[in-house]
Amino acid sequence: MGTIVERPRGDGTTAFMAKIILKQKGVVIHRESKTFDRRPAASAWIDKREKELSQPGALDRVKVNDPPLKDVITTYIADSLKEAGRTKAQVLKSIQGDEIADLACSKIDSPRLVDFARRLAKTRDPSTVANYVSHLSEVFTVARPAWGYPLDRQAMDDARIVANRLGLTGRSKQRDRRPTIEELDKLMAHFAGRRQRAIPMTKIVAFAIFSTRRQEEITRIAWEDLDEEHSRVMVRDMKNPTEKTGNDVWCDLPPEALRIIQSMPRGKGPIFPYKPDTIGFAWRDAIAILDGIEDLRFHDLRHEGISRLFELGWNIPHVAAVSGHRSWTNLKRYTHIRQRADKYAGWKWLEIVTPKKEKAEEQ
């Protein structure tokens, strides 16, 4: 028997969710729902679906189209023309290992989704749980209209509200960790002492600071994207709250960042032809080995670089031209900086990582 539930929307309008639940001997064997803007449309859909489901073999066909969530996630990744980012791919793979992924689509309701968030919250902070739920929500958004899988989008929306109210999800706290010159000297000496020919971490660390580029962005920058005349570079697929793939942005290069690029061997393809994971492993290994450096992440170098530009007296538009921020709102957190000096003035490592051309060719 179908029912219609009215749900108020944030814009003041009312949505009408049509629900169908079929039982045999008191056990739910099928459920599905669909939301409409008008009650008559919801009622008409219920009538149509009940007639379809009453046909011989209809329920068997529905069951075939009611796979476990883990299979839907696999389909989502395979069918998406947009390549999933490293973090998103890891999150979705992790979700496939949770017990909720073994449930058929029609069995996943709001309480089960909230329980999923509770399990995550036992070992993860609210901002991380929010990311997991957000990536899973994208699967719910496309599953029914794209493949006919009965994942309930409304159940996901309800679960997200509940998880937020219960404190299971939340925004990440602003991180203000900045490395000291002493810490950076330790790291640079460590990387230089290892003489790692496979990956020049001293150059990469320095470039991350002076360019304000993220770890993955550094590895995507190609020689073809460099505009030396105007001291800028095209950053491909820059991270963005709503879109990443295809979000290509021209970013200015401070003089120090351009010097580091010019010290790299010329060629085609990436200027820094290394994998983000390799950089991450090298960084984390160094932090674990070195004494006196606690809770310093590679991404903190971007924060350090942006802070430095404000300390040089740059205004928000000027800094945004380097950092690639579309919204200046996120840069307002730096406007409290009153220091007007360059702590990297005379920093020996900039000279070391950008040697004279003839010396660079010998290395």
Salt bridges, closest charged atoms under 4 A:
GLU6 OE2 - ARG39 NH2 2.64
GLU32 OE2 - HIS30 NE2 2.61
GLU32 OE2 - ARG49 NH2 2.81
ASP37 OD1 - ARG9 NH2 2.79
GLU52 OE1 - ARG49 NH1 2.40
ASP98 OD2 - ARG119 NH2 2.68
GLU99 OE2 - ARG119 NH1 3.40
ASP102 OD1 - LYS70 NZ 3.04
ASP109 OD2 - ARG112 NH1 3.67
ASP115 OD1 - ARG118 NH1 2.79
GLU138 OE1 - LYS88 NZ 2.65
GLU138 OE2 - HIS135 ND1 3.98
ASP157 OD1 - ARG153 NE 3.12
ASP158 OD2 - ARG7 NH1 3.33
ASP176 OD1 - ARG333 NH2 2.64
GLU183 OE2 - ARG177 NH2 2.92
GLU216 OE2 - ARG86 NE 2.76
GLU216 OE1 - ARG220 NH1 3.55
GLU216 OE1 - LYS244 NZ 3.39
GLU217 OE1 - ARG213 NE 2.87
GLU217 OE2 - ARG214 NH1 2.63
ASP225 OD1 - ARG236 NH2 2.74
ASP227 OD2 - HIS230 ND1 2.87
ASP227 OD2 - ARG232 NE 2.92
GLU228 OE2 - ARG266 NH1 3.00
GLU243 OE2 - LYS82 NZ 3.24
ASP248 OD2 - ARG236 NH1 3.14
GLU256 OE2 - ARG308 NH2 2.87
ASP277 OD1 - ARG86 NH1 2.96
ASP295 OD2 - ARG175 NH1 3.18
ASP295 OD1 - ARG297 NE 3.83
ASP300 OD1 - ARG175 NE 2.73
GLU304 OE1 - ARG178 NE 2.59
GLU304 OE2 - LYS343 NZ 2.90
GLU311 OE2 - ARG178 NH1 2.79
ASP342 OD1 - ARG308 NE 3.03
GLU351 OE2 - ARG259 NH2 3.44
